[in-house]
Amino acid sequence: MTSLSAGYEAAHEMRVRIGAKIRYPDVCMVRGPIAPTIRTLTDAVAVFDVLSDDTAAIDAQIKTDDYAAIPSVQYYILRPEDDRADGACPA
């Protein structure tokens, strides 16, 4: 988990509960600290998923609806697997 400014914390390898469903996003952000014993979030404010060829359709369609059902989620960010943040081209 990574603490961010303004009272937010980022977490990877964290489950997100959506009603009876569990999803496994790549990264989540929540307000406030996450207790070390927490493994399932119900109050994510931002969810990030990296799109791979195998999961792109599920991430872009089904998960979009799932995360929209969580009142606290304000952002669902999808990023292509081959998109590099530093602007460099893959080797």
PDB file of N, CA, C and O in Angstrom:
ATOM      1  N   MET A   1       0.837  -1.178   0.000  1.00  0.00           N
ATOM      2  CA  MET A   1       0.000   0.000   0.000  1.00  0.00           C
ATOM      3  C   MET A   1       0.882   1.241   0.000  1.00  0.00           C
ATOM      4  O   MET A   1       1.955   1.268   0.601  1.00  0.00           O
ATOM      5  N   THR A   2       0.404   2.251  -0.681  1.00  0.00           N
ATOM      6  CA  THR A   2       1.150   3.491  -0.801  1.00  0.00           C
ATOM      7  C   THR A   2       0.294   4.649  -0.312  1.00  0.00           C
ATOM      8  O   THR A   2      -0.829   4.833  -0.782  1.00  0.00           O
ATOM      9  N   SER A   3       0.816   5.432   0.627  1.00  0.00           N
ATOM     10  CA  SER A   3       0.093   6.611   1.096  1.00  0.00           C
ATOM     11  C   SER A   3       0.269   7.739   0.097  1.00  0.00           C
ATOM     12  O   SER A   3       1.366   7.971  -0.410  1.00  0.00           O
ATOM     13  N   LEU A   4      -0.817   8.432  -0.179  1.00  0.00           N
ATOM     14  CA  LEU A   4      -0.808   9.542  -1.112  1.00  0.00           C
ATOM     15  C   LEU A   4      -1.201  10.807  -0.381  1.00  0.00           C
ATOM     16  O   LEU A   4      -1.665  10.749   0.758  1.00  0.00           O
ATOM     17  N   SER A   5      -1.023  11.935  -1.012  1.00  0.00           N
ATOM     18  CA  SER A   5      -1.399  13.197  -0.379  1.00  0.00           C
ATOM     19  C   SER A   5      -2.908  13.286  -0.217  1.00  0.00           C
ATOM     20  O   SER A   5      -3.656  12.508  -0.811  1.00  0.00           O
ATOM     21  N   ALA A   6      -3.336  14.220   0.574  1.00  0.00           N
ATOM     22  CA  ALA A   6      -4.751  14.534   0.799  1.00  0.00           C
ATOM     23  C   ALA A   6      -5.534  13.367   1.395  1.00  0.00           C
ATOM     24  O   ALA A   6      -6.743  13.260   1.185  1.00  0.00           O
ATOM     25  N   GLY A   7      -4.852  12.487   2.141  1.00  0.00           N
ATOM     26  CA  GLY A   7      -5.557  11.437   2.854  1.00  0.00           C
ATOM     27  C   GLY A   7      -6.007  10.245   2.035  1.00  0.00           C
ATOM     28  O   GLY A   7      -6.926   9.534   2.441  1.00  0.00           O
ATOM     29  N   TYR A   8      -5.382  10.008   0.889  1.00  0.00           N
ATOM     30  CA  TYR A   8      -5.722   8.851   0.065  1.00  0.00           C
ATOM     31  C   TYR A   8      -4.623   7.810   0.176  1.00  0.00           C
ATOM     32  O   TYR A   8      -3.470   8.134   0.463  1.00  0.00           O
ATOM     33  N   GLU A   9      -4.989   6.557  -0.054  1.00  0.00           N
ATOM     34  CA  GLU A   9      -4.009   5.474  -0.057  1.00  0.00           C
ATOM     35  C   GLU A   9      -4.280   4.583  -1.257  1.00  0.00           C
ATOM     36  O   GLU A   9      -5.430   4.286  -1.581  1.00  0.00           O
ATOM     37  N   ALA A  10      -3.205   4.159  -1.914  1.00  0.00           N
ATOM     38  CA  ALA A  10      -3.310   3.257  -3.056  1.00  0.00           C
ATOM     39  C   ALA A  10      -2.946   1.850  -2.612  1.00  0.00           C
ATOM     40  O   ALA A  10      -2.057   1.653  -1.784  1.00  0.00           O
ATOM     41  N   ALA A  11      -3.645   0.882  -3.174  1.00  0.00           N
ATOM     42  CA  ALA A  11      -3.384  -0.517  -2.820  1.00  0.00           C
ATOM     43  C   ALA A  11      -3.448  -1.378  -4.076  1.00  0.00           C
ATOM     44  O   ALA A  11      -4.326  -1.204  -4.921  1.00  0.00           O
ATOM     45  N   HIS A  12      -2.508  -2.304  -4.182  1.00  0.00           N
ATOM     46  CA  HIS A  12      -2.588  -3.298  -5.254  1.00  0.00           C
ATOM     47  C   HIS A  12      -2.777  -4.658  -4.603  1.00  0.00           C
ATOM     48  O   HIS A  12      -2.569  -4.819  -3.400  1.00  0.00           O
ATOM     49  N   GLU A  13      -3.170  -5.627  -5.405  1.00  0.00           N
ATOM     50  CA  GLU A  13      -3.465  -6.973  -4.898  1.00  0.00           C
ATOM     51  C   GLU A  13      -4.520  -6.932  -3.800  1.00  0.00           C
ATOM     52  O   GLU A  13      -4.401  -7.607  -2.777  1.00  0.00           O
ATOM     53  N   MET A  14      -5.544  -6.135  -4.030  1.00  0.00           N
ATOM     54  CA  MET A  14      -6.633  -5.981  -3.061  1.00  0.00           C
ATOM     55  C   MET A  14      -7.941  -6.333  -3.758  1.00  0.00           C
ATOM     56  O   MET A  14      -8.169  -5.924  -4.897  1.00  0.00           O
ATOM     57  N   ARG A  15      -8.785  -7.073  -3.093  1.00  0.00           N
ATOM     58  CA  ARG A  15     -10.102  -7.413  -3.650  1.00  0.00           C
ATOM     59  C   ARG A  15     -11.055  -6.248  -3.438  1.00  0.00           C
ATOM     60  O   ARG A  15     -10.885  -5.438  -2.527  1.00  0.00           O
ATOM     61  N   VAL A  16     -12.068  -6.184  -4.307  1.00  0.00           N
ATOM     62  CA  VAL A  16     -13.121  -5.189  -4.166  1.00  0.00           C
ATOM     63  C   VAL A  16     -14.452  -5.938  -4.172  1.00  0.00           C
ATOM     64  O   VAL A  16     -14.742  -6.716  -5.081  1.00  0.00           O
ATOM     65  N   ARG A  17     -15.254  -5.686  -3.136  1.00  0.00           N
ATOM     66  CA  ARG A  17     -16.572  -6.329  -3.047  1.00  0.00           C
ATOM     67  C   ARG A  17     -17.612  -5.440  -3.705  1.00  0.00           C
ATOM     68  O   ARG A  17     -17.704  -4.244  -3.428  1.00  0.00           O
ATOM     69  N   ILE A  18     -18.398  -6.062  -4.589  1.00  0.00           N
ATOM     70  CA  ILE A  18     -19.499  -5.386  -5.267  1.00  0.00           C
ATOM     71  C   ILE A  18     -20.728  -6.259  -5.049  1.00  0.00           C
ATOM     72  O   ILE A  18     -20.982  -7.179  -5.827  1.00  0.00           O
ATOM     73  N   GLY A  19     -21.486  -5.981  -4.006  1.00  0.00           N
ATOM     74  CA  GLY A  19     -22.600  -6.851  -3.645  1.00  0.00           C
ATOM     75  C   GLY A  19     -22.067  -8.229  -3.310  1.00  0.00           C
ATOM     76  O   GLY A  19     -21.243  -8.373  -2.407  1.00  0.00           O
ATOM     77  N   ALA A  20     -22.526  -9.243  -4.028  1.00  0.00           N
ATOM     78  CA  ALA A  20     -22.065 -10.614  -3.810  1.00  0.00           C
ATOM     79  C   ALA A  20     -20.826 -10.943  -4.649  1.00  0.00           C
ATOM     80  O   ALA A  20     -20.242 -12.015  -4.488  1.00  0.00           O
ATOM     81  N   LYS A  21     -20.425 -10.042  -5.534  1.00  0.00           N
ATOM     82  CA  LYS A  21     -19.274 -10.284  -6.412  1.00  0.00           C
ATOM     83  C   LYS A  21     -17.984  -9.778  -5.781  1.00  0.00           C
ATOM     84  O   LYS A  21     -17.979  -8.857  -4.964  1.00  0.00           O
ATOM     85  N   ILE A  22     -16.896 -10.414  -6.191  1.00  0.00           N
ATOM     86  CA  ILE A  22     -15.548  -9.961  -5.825  1.00  0.00           C
ATOM     87  C   ILE A  22     -14.792  -9.721  -7.122  1.00  0.00           C
ATOM     88  O   ILE A  22     -14.807 -10.561  -8.022  1.00  0.00           O
ATOM     89  N   ARG A  23     -14.132  -8.577  -7.216  1.00  0.00           N
ATOM     90  CA  ARG A  23     -13.289  -8.249  -8.369  1.00  0.00           C
ATOM     91  C   ARG A  23     -11.865  -8.026  -7.871  1.00  0.00           C
ATOM     92  O   ARG A  23     -11.641  -7.717  -6.700  1.00  0.00           O
ATOM     93  N   TYR A  24     -10.911  -8.189  -8.777  1.00  0.00           N
ATOM     94  CA  TYR A  24      -9.493  -8.051  -8.444  1.00  0.00           C
ATOM     95  C   TYR A  24      -8.845  -7.024  -9.374  1.00  0.00           C
ATOM     96  O   TYR A  24      -8.156  -7.408 -10.319  1.00  0.00           O
ATOM     97  N   PRO A  25      -9.050  -5.730  -9.127  1.00  0.00           N
ATOM     98  CA  PRO A  25      -8.436  -4.722  -9.981  1.00  0.00           C
ATOM     99  C   PRO A  25      -6.923  -4.669  -9.770  1.00  0.00           C
ATOM    100  O   PRO A  25      -6.400  -5.202  -8.792  1.00  0.00           O
ATOM    101  N   ASP A  26      -6.240  -4.025 -10.694  1.00  0.00           N
ATOM    102  CA  ASP A  26      -4.784  -3.909 -10.581  1.00  0.00           C
ATOM    103  C   ASP A  26      -4.381  -2.978  -9.441  1.00  0.00           C
ATOM    104  O   ASP A  26      -3.452  -3.282  -8.692  1.00  0.00           O
ATOM    105  N   VAL A  27      -5.071  -1.849  -9.306  1.00  0.00           N
ATOM    106  CA  VAL A  27      -4.791  -0.888  -8.233  1.00  0.00           C
ATOM    107  C   VAL A  27      -6.098  -0.215  -7.839  1.00  0.00           C
ATOM    108  O   VAL A  27      -6.961   0.023  -8.683  1.00  0.00           O
ATOM    109  N   CYS A  28      -6.238   0.091  -6.549  1.00  0.00           N
ATOM    110  CA  CYS A  28      -7.383   0.840  -6.025  1.00  0.00           C
ATOM    111  C   CYS A  28      -6.873   2.001  -5.191  1.00  0.00           C
ATOM    112  O   CYS A  28      -5.770   1.961  -4.646  1.00  0.00           O
ATOM    113  N   MET A  29      -7.692   3.030  -5.104  1.00  0.00           N
ATOM    114  CA  MET A  29      -7.411   4.123  -4.181  1.00  0.00           C
ATOM    115  C   MET A  29      -8.597   4.248  -3.238  1.00  0.00           C
ATOM    116  O   MET A  29      -9.751   4.114  -3.646  1.00  0.00           O
ATOM    117  N   VAL A  30      -8.298   4.506  -1.977  1.00  0.00           N
ATOM    118  CA  VAL A  30      -9.325   4.727  -0.965  1.00  0.00           C
ATOM    119  C   VAL A  30      -8.985   5.985  -0.191  1.00  0.00           C
ATOM    120  O   VAL A  30      -7.847   6.455  -0.219  1.00  0.00           O
ATOM    121  N   ARG A  31      -9.985   6.534   0.507  1.00  0.00           N
ATOM    122  CA  ARG A  31      -9.732   7.663   1.412  1.00  0.00           C
ATOM    123  C   ARG A  31      -9.269   7.095   2.739  1.00  0.00           C
ATOM    124  O   ARG A  31      -9.837   6.131   3.249  1.00  0.00           O
ATOM    125  N   GLY A  32      -8.238   7.700   3.287  1.00  0.00           N
ATOM    126  CA  GLY A  32      -7.765   7.276   4.597  1.00  0.00           C
ATOM    127  C   GLY A  32      -6.907   6.042   4.525  1.00  0.00           C
ATOM    128  O   GLY A  32      -6.753   5.444   3.460  1.00  0.00           O
ATOM    129  N   PRO A  33      -6.354   5.665   5.637  1.00  0.00           N
ATOM    130  CA  PRO A  33      -5.466   4.493   5.673  1.00  0.00           C
ATOM    131  C   PRO A  33      -6.248   3.180   5.585  1.00  0.00           C
ATOM    132  O   PRO A  33      -7.413   3.096   5.974  1.00  0.00           O
ATOM    133  N   ILE A  34      -5.571   2.172   5.064  1.00  0.00           N
ATOM    134  CA  ILE A  34      -6.123   0.820   4.991  1.00  0.00           C
ATOM    135  C   ILE A  34      -5.443  -0.003   6.078  1.00  0.00           C
ATOM    136  O   ILE A  34      -4.217  -0.111   6.099  1.00  0.00           O
ATOM    137  N   ALA A  35      -6.216  -0.573   6.965  1.00  0.00           N
ATOM    138  CA  ALA A  35      -5.649  -1.402   8.034  1.00  0.00           C
ATOM    139  C   ALA A  35      -4.903  -2.585   7.418  1.00  0.00           C
ATOM    140  O   ALA A  35      -5.351  -3.122   6.406  1.00  0.00           O
ATOM    141  N   PRO A  36      -3.795  -3.000   7.993  1.00  0.00           N
ATOM    142  CA  PRO A  36      -2.998  -4.099   7.451  1.00  0.00           C
ATOM    143  C   PRO A  36      -3.765  -5.420   7.322  1.00  0.00           C
ATOM    144  O   PRO A  36      -3.392  -6.272   6.516  1.00  0.00           O
ATOM    145  N   THR A  37      -4.810  -5.593   8.091  1.00  0.00           N
ATOM    146  CA  THR A  37      -5.568  -6.845   8.046  1.00  0.00           C
ATOM    147  C   THR A  37      -6.658  -6.850   6.977  1.00  0.00           C
ATOM    148  O   THR A  37      -7.259  -7.892   6.717  1.00  0.00           O
ATOM    149  N   ILE A  38      -6.918  -5.711   6.358  1.00  0.00           N
ATOM    150  CA  ILE A  38      -7.968  -5.607   5.335  1.00  0.00           C
ATOM    151  C   ILE A  38      -7.476  -6.217   4.031  1.00  0.00           C
ATOM    152  O   ILE A  38      -6.384  -5.892   3.566  1.00  0.00           O
ATOM    153  N   ARG A  39      -8.269  -7.092   3.444  1.00  0.00           N
ATOM    154  CA  ARG A  39      -7.957  -7.707   2.150  1.00  0.00           C
ATOM    155  C   ARG A  39      -9.056  -7.458   1.124  1.00  0.00           C
ATOM    156  O   ARG A  39      -8.855  -7.702  -0.066  1.00  0.00           O
ATOM    157  N   THR A  40     -10.214  -6.975   1.569  1.00  0.00           N
ATOM    158  CA  THR A  40     -11.343  -6.719   0.679  1.00  0.00           C
ATOM    159  C   THR A  40     -11.855  -5.309   0.932  1.00  0.00           C
ATOM    160  O   THR A  40     -12.194  -4.956   2.062  1.00  0.00           O
ATOM    161  N   LEU A  41     -11.908  -4.510  -0.120  1.00  0.00           N
ATOM    162  CA  LEU A  41     -12.376  -3.133  -0.015  1.00  0.00           C
ATOM    163  C   LEU A  41     -13.845  -3.032  -0.422  1.00  0.00           C
ATOM    164  O   LEU A  41     -14.316  -3.778  -1.281  1.00  0.00           O
ATOM    165  N   THR A  42     -14.544  -2.121   0.191  1.00  0.00           N
ATOM    166  CA  THR A  42     -15.923  -1.825  -0.202  1.00  0.00           C
ATOM    167  C   THR A  42     -16.093  -0.331  -0.472  1.00  0.00           C
ATOM    168  O   THR A  42     -17.183   0.118  -0.826  1.00  0.00           O
ATOM    169  N   ASP A  43     -15.018   0.435  -0.307  1.00  0.00           N
ATOM    170  CA  ASP A  43     -15.110   1.890  -0.391  1.00  0.00           C
ATOM    171  C   ASP A  43     -14.046   2.517  -1.284  1.00  0.00           C
ATOM    172  O   ASP A  43     -13.586   3.625  -1.008  1.00  0.00           O
ATOM    173  N   ALA A  44     -13.651   1.831  -2.340  1.00  0.00           N
ATOM    174  CA  ALA A  44     -12.670   2.389  -3.265  1.00  0.00           C
ATOM    175  C   ALA A  44     -13.235   3.650  -3.909  1.00  0.00           C
ATOM    176  O   ALA A  44     -14.428   3.719  -4.207  1.00  0.00           O
ATOM    177  N   VAL A  45     -12.374   4.652  -4.125  1.00  0.00           N
ATOM    178  CA  VAL A  45     -12.806   5.869  -4.814  1.00  0.00           C
ATOM    179  C   VAL A  45     -12.293   5.896  -6.256  1.00  0.00           C
ATOM    180  O   VAL A  45     -12.860   6.591  -7.099  1.00  0.00           O
ATOM    181  N   ALA A  46     -11.234   5.152  -6.542  1.00  0.00           N
ATOM    182  CA  ALA A  46     -10.717   5.023  -7.899  1.00  0.00           C
ATOM    183  C   ALA A  46     -10.224   3.593  -8.087  1.00  0.00           C
ATOM    184  O   ALA A  46      -9.618   3.004  -7.192  1.00  0.00           O
ATOM    185  N   VAL A  47     -10.496   3.053  -9.263  1.00  0.00           N
ATOM    186  CA  VAL A  47     -10.107   1.688  -9.598  1.00  0.00           C
ATOM    187  C   VAL A  47      -9.354   1.734 -10.923  1.00  0.00           C
ATOM    188  O   VAL A  47      -9.799   2.371 -11.877  1.00  0.00           O
ATOM    189  N   PHE A  48      -8.214   1.056 -10.974  1.00  0.00           N
ATOM    190  CA  PHE A  48      -7.373   1.034 -12.166  1.00  0.00           C
ATOM    191  C   PHE A  48      -7.219  -0.403 -12.641  1.00  0.00           C
ATOM    192  O   PHE A  48      -6.913  -1.296 -11.851  1.00  0.00           O
ATOM    193  N   ASP A  49      -7.431  -0.622 -13.932  1.00  0.00           N
ATOM    194  CA  ASP A  49      -7.206  -1.932 -14.533  1.00  0.00           C
ATOM    195  C   ASP A  49      -6.353  -1.775 -15.776  1.00  0.00           C
ATOM    196  O   ASP A  49      -6.554  -0.852 -16.566  1.00  0.00           O
ATOM    197  N   VAL A  50      -5.398  -2.682 -15.948  1.00  0.00           N
ATOM    198  CA  VAL A  50      -4.591  -2.743 -17.154  1.00  0.00           C
ATOM    199  C   VAL A  50      -5.271  -3.732 -18.085  1.00  0.00           C
ATOM    200  O   VAL A  50      -5.538  -4.875 -17.715  1.00  0.00           O
ATOM    201  N   LEU A  51      -5.547  -3.271 -19.303  1.00  0.00           N
ATOM    202  CA  LEU A  51      -6.235  -4.115 -20.276  1.00  0.00           C
ATOM    203  C   LEU A  51      -5.266  -5.060 -20.964  1.00  0.00           C
ATOM    204  O   LEU A  51      -4.263  -4.632 -21.534  1.00  0.00           O
ATOM    205  N   SER A  52      -5.571  -6.332 -20.905  1.00  0.00           N
ATOM    206  CA  SER A  52      -4.823  -7.303 -21.694  1.00  0.00           C
ATOM    207  C   SER A  52      -5.786  -7.849 -22.742  1.00  0.00           C
ATOM    208  O   SER A  52      -7.000  -7.682 -22.623  1.00  0.00           O
ATOM    209  N   ASP A  53      -5.255  -8.489 -23.747  1.00  0.00           N
ATOM    210  CA  ASP A  53      -6.118  -9.045 -24.789  1.00  0.00           C
ATOM    211  C   ASP A  53      -7.150 -10.003 -24.208  1.00  0.00           C
ATOM    212  O   ASP A  53      -8.288 -10.059 -24.675  1.00  0.00           O
ATOM    213  N   ASP A  54      -6.749 -10.756 -23.188  1.00  0.00           N
ATOM    214  CA  ASP A  54      -7.640 -11.759 -22.606  1.00  0.00           C
ATOM    215  C   ASP A  54      -8.785 -11.155 -21.796  1.00  0.00           C
ATOM    216  O   ASP A  54      -9.857 -11.754 -21.708  1.00  0.00           O
ATOM    217  N   THR A  55      -8.575  -9.981 -21.204  1.00  0.00           N
ATOM    218  CA  THR A  55      -9.584  -9.431 -20.294  1.00  0.00           C
ATOM    219  C   THR A  55     -10.209  -8.123 -20.756  1.00  0.00           C
ATOM    220  O   THR A  55     -11.063  -7.579 -20.055  1.00  0.00           O
ATOM    221  N   ALA A  56      -9.814  -7.601 -21.907  1.00  0.00           N
ATOM    222  CA  ALA A  56     -10.265  -6.275 -22.340  1.00  0.00           C
ATOM    223  C   ALA A  56     -11.782  -6.164 -22.409  1.00  0.00           C
ATOM    224  O   ALA A  56     -12.343  -5.171 -21.943  1.00  0.00           O
ATOM    225  N   ALA A  57     -12.452  -7.144 -22.970  1.00  0.00           N
ATOM    226  CA  ALA A  57     -13.915  -7.064 -23.106  1.00  0.00           C
ATOM    227  C   ALA A  57     -14.603  -7.060 -21.748  1.00  0.00           C
ATOM    228  O   ALA A  57     -15.543  -6.294 -21.534  1.00  0.00           O
ATOM    229  N   ILE A  58     -14.149  -7.902 -20.831  1.00  0.00           N
ATOM    230  CA  ILE A  58     -14.737  -7.947 -19.483  1.00  0.00           C
ATOM    231  C   ILE A  58     -14.458  -6.635 -18.750  1.00  0.00           C
ATOM    232  O   ILE A  58     -15.356  -6.068 -18.126  1.00  0.00           O
ATOM    233  N   ASP A  59     -13.213  -6.150 -18.826  1.00  0.00           N
ATOM    234  CA  ASP A  59     -12.857  -4.908 -18.138  1.00  0.00           C
ATOM    235  C   ASP A  59     -13.659  -3.724 -18.669  1.00  0.00           C
ATOM    236  O   ASP A  59     -14.131  -2.898 -17.888  1.00  0.00           O
ATOM    237  N   ALA A  60     -13.816  -3.634 -19.974  1.00  0.00           N
ATOM    238  CA  ALA A  60     -14.467  -2.476 -20.590  1.00  0.00           C
ATOM    239  C   ALA A  60     -15.987  -2.526 -20.503  1.00  0.00           C
ATOM    240  O   ALA A  60     -16.633  -1.481 -20.591  1.00  0.00           O
ATOM    241  N   GLN A  61     -16.571  -3.691 -20.333  1.00  0.00           N
ATOM    242  CA  GLN A  61     -18.030  -3.791 -20.322  1.00  0.00           C
ATOM    243  C   GLN A  61     -18.567  -4.176 -18.948  1.00  0.00           C
ATOM    244  O   GLN A  61     -19.201  -3.365 -18.272  1.00  0.00           O
ATOM    245  N   ILE A  62     -18.316  -5.389 -18.550  1.00  0.00           N
ATOM    246  CA  ILE A  62     -18.910  -5.918 -17.322  1.00  0.00           C
ATOM    247  C   ILE A  62     -18.379  -5.212 -16.081  1.00  0.00           C
ATOM    248  O   ILE A  62     -19.156  -4.816 -15.212  1.00  0.00           O
ATOM    249  N   LYS A  63     -17.060  -5.052 -15.993  1.00  0.00           N
ATOM    250  CA  LYS A  63     -16.493  -4.413 -14.799  1.00  0.00           C
ATOM    251  C   LYS A  63     -16.877  -2.937 -14.697  1.00  0.00           C
ATOM    252  O   LYS A  63     -17.019  -2.411 -13.594  1.00  0.00           O
ATOM    253  N   THR A  64     -17.046  -2.268 -15.838  1.00  0.00           N
ATOM    254  CA  THR A  64     -17.483  -0.875 -15.803  1.00  0.00           C
ATOM    255  C   THR A  64     -18.817  -0.768 -15.080  1.00  0.00           C
ATOM    256  O   THR A  64     -18.995   0.107 -14.233  1.00  0.00           O
ATOM    257  N   ASP A  65     -19.747  -1.643 -15.404  1.00  0.00           N
ATOM    258  CA  ASP A  65     -21.051  -1.658 -14.732  1.00  0.00           C
ATOM    259  C   ASP A  65     -20.909  -2.047 -13.265  1.00  0.00           C
ATOM    260  O   ASP A  65     -21.560  -1.462 -12.400  1.00  0.00           O
ATOM    261  N   ASP A  66     -20.066  -3.027 -12.986  1.00  0.00           N
ATOM    262  CA  ASP A  66     -19.866  -3.466 -11.603  1.00  0.00           C
ATOM    263  C   ASP A  66     -19.335  -2.328 -10.731  1.00  0.00           C
ATOM    264  O   ASP A  66     -19.886  -2.049  -9.666  1.00  0.00           O
ATOM    265  N   TYR A  67     -18.268  -1.673 -11.183  1.00  0.00           N
ATOM    266  CA  TYR A  67     -17.681  -0.610 -10.373  1.00  0.00           C
ATOM    267  C   TYR A  67     -18.600   0.604 -10.257  1.00  0.00           C
ATOM    268  O   TYR A  67     -18.557   1.320  -9.257  1.00  0.00           O
ATOM    269  N   ALA A  68     -19.426   0.839 -11.268  1.00  0.00           N
ATOM    270  CA  ALA A  68     -20.396   1.938 -11.203  1.00  0.00           C
ATOM    271  C   ALA A  68     -21.436   1.701 -10.111  1.00  0.00           C
ATOM    272  O   ALA A  68     -22.072   2.644  -9.642  1.00  0.00           O
ATOM    273  N   ALA A  69     -21.608   0.447  -9.708  1.00  0.00           N
ATOM    274  CA  ALA A  69     -22.581   0.103  -8.657  1.00  0.00           C
ATOM    275  C   ALA A  69     -22.051   0.393  -7.250  1.00  0.00           C
ATOM    276  O   ALA A  69     -22.808   0.303  -6.283  1.00  0.00           O
ATOM    277  N   ILE A  70     -20.776   0.737  -7.117  1.00  0.00           N
ATOM    278  CA  ILE A  70     -20.197   1.069  -5.812  1.00  0.00           C
ATOM    279  C   ILE A  70     -20.332   2.581  -5.622  1.00  0.00           C
ATOM    280  O   ILE A  70     -19.728   3.344  -6.376  1.00  0.00           O
ATOM    281  N   PRO A  71     -21.104   3.028  -4.639  1.00  0.00           N
ATOM    282  CA  PRO A  71     -21.341   4.462  -4.469  1.00  0.00           C
ATOM    283  C   PRO A  71     -20.069   5.304  -4.313  1.00  0.00           C
ATOM    284  O   PRO A  71     -20.043   6.455  -4.747  1.00  0.00           O
ATOM    285  N   SER A  72     -19.027   4.757  -3.709  1.00  0.00           N
ATOM    286  CA  SER A  72     -17.815   5.538  -3.459  1.00  0.00           C
ATOM    287  C   SER A  72     -16.923   5.692  -4.689  1.00  0.00           C
ATOM    288  O   SER A  72     -16.097   6.604  -4.737  1.00  0.00           O
ATOM    289  N   VAL A  73     -17.074   4.814  -5.687  1.00  0.00           N
ATOM    290  CA  VAL A  73     -16.188   4.862  -6.861  1.00  0.00           C
ATOM    291  C   VAL A  73     -16.518   6.085  -7.709  1.00  0.00           C
ATOM    292  O   VAL A  73     -17.640   6.259  -8.187  1.00  0.00           O
ATOM    293  N   GLN A  74     -15.498   6.926  -7.877  1.00  0.00           N
ATOM    294  CA  GLN A  74     -15.636   8.126  -8.703  1.00  0.00           C
ATOM    295  C   GLN A  74     -14.962   7.963 -10.059  1.00  0.00           C
ATOM    296  O   GLN A  74     -15.343   8.618 -11.030  1.00  0.00           O
ATOM    297  N   TYR A  75     -13.953   7.084 -10.126  1.00  0.00           N
ATOM    298  CA  TYR A  75     -13.201   6.892 -11.360  1.00  0.00           C
ATOM    299  C   TYR A  75     -12.917   5.418 -11.580  1.00  0.00           C
ATOM    300  O   TYR A  75     -12.579   4.693 -10.644  1.00  0.00           O
ATOM    301  N   TYR A  76     -13.058   4.974 -12.844  1.00  0.00           N
ATOM    302  CA  TYR A  76     -12.609   3.656 -13.269  1.00  0.00           C
ATOM    303  C   TYR A  76     -11.706   3.903 -14.467  1.00  0.00           C
ATOM    304  O   TYR A  76     -12.173   4.303 -15.534  1.00  0.00           O
ATOM    305  N   ILE A  77     -10.414   3.665 -14.288  1.00  0.00           N
ATOM    306  CA  ILE A  77      -9.422   3.992 -15.300  1.00  0.00           C
ATOM    307  C   ILE A  77      -8.908   2.703 -15.926  1.00  0.00           C
ATOM    308  O   ILE A  77      -8.440   1.798 -15.235  1.00  0.00           O
ATOM    309  N   LEU A  78      -9.004   2.641 -17.246  1.00  0.00           N
ATOM    310  CA  LEU A  78      -8.509   1.501 -18.007  1.00  0.00           C
ATOM    311  C   LEU A  78      -7.306   1.958 -18.822  1.00  0.00           C
ATOM    312  O   LEU A  78      -7.318   3.027 -19.432  1.00  0.00           O
ATOM    313  N   ARG A  79      -6.279   1.134 -18.820  1.00  0.00           N
ATOM    314  CA  ARG A  79      -5.063   1.488 -19.563  1.00  0.00           C
ATOM    315  C   ARG A  79      -4.616   0.269 -20.366  1.00  0.00           C
ATOM    316  O   ARG A  79      -4.529  -0.830 -19.819  1.00  0.00           O
ATOM    317  N   PRO A  80      -4.334   0.450 -21.644  1.00  0.00           N
ATOM    318  CA  PRO A  80      -3.854  -0.679 -22.445  1.00  0.00           C
ATOM    319  C   PRO A  80      -2.544  -1.238 -21.888  1.00  0.00           C
ATOM    320  O   PRO A  80      -1.701  -0.495 -21.385  1.00  0.00           O
ATOM    321  N   GLU A  81      -2.392  -2.530 -21.985  1.00  0.00           N
ATOM    322  CA  GLU A  81      -1.207  -3.203 -21.447  1.00  0.00           C
ATOM    323  C   GLU A  81       0.084  -2.688 -22.076  1.00  0.00           C
ATOM    324  O   GLU A  81       1.110  -2.609 -21.402  1.00  0.00           O
ATOM    325  N   ASP A  82       0.044  -2.342 -23.346  1.00  0.00           N
ATOM    326  CA  ASP A  82       1.265  -1.919 -24.034  1.00  0.00           C
ATOM    327  C   ASP A  82       1.465  -0.408 -24.015  1.00  0.00           C
ATOM    328  O   ASP A  82       2.360   0.095 -24.694  1.00  0.00           O
ATOM    329  N   ASP A  83       0.655   0.330 -23.255  1.00  0.00           N
ATOM    330  CA  ASP A  83       0.774   1.778 -23.142  1.00  0.00           C
ATOM    331  C   ASP A  83       1.794   2.104 -22.057  1.00  0.00           C
ATOM    332  O   ASP A  83       1.633   1.688 -20.910  1.00  0.00           O
ATOM    333  N   ARG A  84       2.828   2.832 -22.406  1.00  0.00           N
ATOM    334  CA  ARG A  84       3.894   3.136 -21.458  1.00  0.00           C
ATOM    335  C   ARG A  84       3.734   4.548 -20.939  1.00  0.00           C
ATOM    336  O   ARG A  84       3.612   5.486 -21.727  1.00  0.00           O
ATOM    337  N   ALA A  85       3.733   4.716 -19.635  1.00  0.00           N
ATOM    338  CA  ALA A  85       3.561   6.025 -19.011  1.00  0.00           C
ATOM    339  C   ALA A  85       4.725   6.957 -19.316  1.00  0.00           C
ATOM    340  O   ALA A  85       4.545   8.174 -19.343  1.00  0.00           O
ATOM    341  N   ASP A  86       5.917   6.407 -19.546  1.00  0.00           N
ATOM    342  CA  ASP A  86       7.088   7.260 -19.768  1.00  0.00           C
ATOM    343  C   ASP A  86       7.223   7.692 -21.222  1.00  0.00           C
ATOM    344  O   ASP A  86       8.165   8.404 -21.570  1.00  0.00           O
ATOM    345  N   GLY A  87       6.296   7.271 -22.072  1.00  0.00           N
ATOM    346  CA  GLY A  87       6.325   7.670 -23.478  1.00  0.00           C
ATOM    347  C   GLY A  87       7.257   6.824 -24.333  1.00  0.00           C
ATOM    348  O   GLY A  87       7.308   6.999 -25.550  1.00  0.00           O
ATOM    349  N   ALA A  88       7.987   5.918 -23.718  1.00  0.00           N
ATOM    350  CA  ALA A  88       8.904   5.070 -24.474  1.00  0.00           C
ATOM    351  C   ALA A  88       8.136   3.994 -25.233  1.00  0.00           C
ATOM    352  O   ALA A  88       7.064   3.565 -24.807  1.00  0.00           O
ATOM    353  N   CYS A  89       8.676   3.580 -26.318  1.00  0.00           N
ATOM    354  CA  CYS A  89       8.061   2.496 -27.103  1.00  0.00           C
ATOM    355  C   CYS A  89       8.552   1.159 -26.564  1.00  0.00           C
ATOM    356  O   CYS A  89       9.703   1.040 -26.147  1.00  0.00           O
ATOM    357  N   PRO A  90       7.681   0.154 -26.573  1.00  0.00           N
ATOM    358  CA  PRO A  90       8.134  -1.172 -26.132  1.00  0.00           C
ATOM    359  C   PRO A  90       9.268  -1.686 -27.020  1.00  0.00           C
ATOM    360  O   PRO A  90       9.315  -1.396 -28.215  1.00  0.00           O
ATOM    361  N   ALA A  91      10.156  -2.433 -26.434  1.00  0.00           N
ATOM    362  CA  ALA A  91      11.303  -2.971 -27.189  1.00  0.00           C
ATOM    363  C   ALA A  91      10.858  -4.030 -28.165  1.00  0.00           C
ATOM    364  O   ALA A  91      11.683  -4.592 -28.884  1.00  0.00           O
TER     365      ALA A  91
END
